[in-house]
Amino acid sequence: MVDQLAPQLSDREQYWDHKVAQTGGDPVRAVCRDTAEENSCIDRVQRALARSAMNRIRRTRGQTGAGVLDYGCGTGRWVDFLRGYGCEYTGVDLSSAMLAVARRGHPDAEFRKGDGLVVPYGDGRFDVIWSVAVVHHNPPDGQEHLLAEFARVLRPGGILVLLEGVGRSPRAESGIYFPRTRSGWAALAHRHGLFWRWSRGASYFLLRSMGERLQRRRGPTIGGGNSVWLRWAARVDSVLCPWLVGVLPPPFQRRAIMVFEKHLYQLARASKEPAHAALRGARTSARSYQGVGT
């Protein structure tokens, strides 16, 4: 499988290096989309989800000084955020160009280049793995490989935080986006001894998506052209969508932040317990994990 993944990883490395060159090394534009409106919306929604996850972890674990690996750290967007929660930060990324931007912005942080196949650290090295919008850019076999690596470098009792696309099934969209259903992510993690604890969903472009569906039905463009409409909708979404984090009904959710936990006794059980029980067990565990997630 590693041999099959290598060409895909090389293409992705070139893609992200090119994004950095295109955007002049802008920390947000390099990892999001192209327009300021879209980037603002994505950044605000991701940060709202990230705060909800870290606040939940802090309430339930009371953990400070945790060693955190930001896998797919890109330009280092999460360094200050994670340090604000008392974490000891380490970043890994596939793209040399992304890492160059990260090192310029945070010269006191540790960054390493990964090959996209093996996390370049030893077993049980980290308390928390943090990965935002990274795993869903890998095809299903690559996702399996990454989750196995995350489980390997997590300490017993460690936490995995994923922010990924949620969709009906693993599928390729433009060759770089492979979402799963929420139960699909839970089952994937479960196969590698990582058990679901909590999640919260959101959408980046709720209003814009509704407008695009309307455009497809009516044919003509809305509001004087696609670009005008999309920019206006993105501005509204950048205020609306972060506010809806945690209250948006599941059918409208297109992204979710998910918290998983690694346990020694569960690692032995994982190979015996049916994978289809992952989400059912996750819901039970979530209720015992101080509160009910959404």
Beta strands, then each sheet from edge to edge (+ up, - down):
strand 1: 67-71
strand 2: 88-93
strand 3: 110-113
strand 4: 126-132
strand 5: 154-165
strand 6: 194-202
strand 7: 255-262
sheet 1: 3+ 2+ 1+ 4+ 5+ 7- 6+
end
